[in-house]
């Protein structure tokens, strides 16, 4: 498996693992120390801020399951993919990320969007 895919999987696991020590281990393995994560609710820099955000979101939606809902499309160190959040089997939220990785495959930046993009008419 390509390093960038391994790291995207590790980042996804941070949202699903209940073990605090495992969240830190996964984050340190997958994300650069100065990672930038931005979505409609967050704009944070650094691994510690990412970990704090993961815990805060998990506290708001305890028991939620985060999944990738598509393949990963990669070009020029940028990846795009869809994701979903389910709670008790029901869809809570969906969206997509555009993620930048460095040449070693570590995550440098995540830009998250909520919901589906409307079609132009």
N, C-alpha and C positions, 0 to 999 in steps of 0.2 A: 504494500500500500504506500502511496506517495506520502511524504512527510506532511504536506499541507492538509491532506485528507485525515491523517491521524490526528493532527492538531484541531481541525474542525470538529472531529468526533469527541476529542477530549473536552473542548469548550462546551459542547452540547451536554456531555456528562456532568459538568459542574452544576447544571440546573437540576439534574435528576438524582444525584447522590445525596444521601442524608448525612454522610460523614464529613464533618468540618475539616478534618485533616486531609481528606481526599480532595475536597474542593481546592484547597491550597496546592496540593501536589499536582493536580490536573492543570490548574491555572499557571503555575510556574513552568510546567512542561510545555504548554501550548501557546501562551501569550508572551510577547515581549514585555519587558519591565515597564515600558512607557506606552503600553497599548492605549489606544483612544477608542472608546465605545460611545456611540451616539444613537439614540432613537427618540421617538416623540416625548419620552418621559425622562431621559437621562442624557447627560453629556459629561463623561468622566474620563480621567486620564490615570493610567497606572494599574498595576495588578491589585493592590490593596483596595483601591476604589472599585474595581470590578468585583472583587470578592464581596465587599460590603453591599454592592448593588444586588448581587445574586441572593444574598441572605435577605435583603429587604423585600425583593420580589417574591421569594419563596414564603416569607412571612405573610404577605398579602394574599397569596393563593396556595395555602398549604395542600400538599398532596397532588399538585399539578404535575403533568407529564409533558415534557418538552421533546419534540421529535422533528427530525428533518422530513419534509414532505415532498422532496424532489431529489433528483441527482444534483451534483455540484458541477457547475459550468465554470471553467477557469480559462482565463487569458491574461497574459502579461501580469502575473502575480495578483490578479483580482479574481475573486470567486463570487458567484451568485447562486442562491439556493432559497427555496421556500421552507418554512417551518410552521409548526402548529403547537398549540398548547391545549391539552385536554384535561378535564377534571371529571372524575367518575365516568369516564367514557364519552363525555359531552365536549364538543369543541368550544373552547373559551375564546381563543384568539388565533388568528393566522397572520402571516406576513412573509416578508423576505428580507434577506440580508445581502449586502455587498461587502465582502471582506477582503482586505488587503493582507497579503502574506509576504514575508521577505524571501530571499533566495533559498534560505534553509527551511522554509515552510512554516515558520512561526508567525502567529497572528499579530499584525501591527495595528490594524484599524478595522472596526466593525461599524457599518452604517445600517441600522435596522429600520424597516418600514412596517407599519401595522396595516393589516387588511389587504385587499386586492386593489390593483390599479384599475380604474374604470377605463373602458374602451372609448376611444374617440369616435364621435359620430359624424 
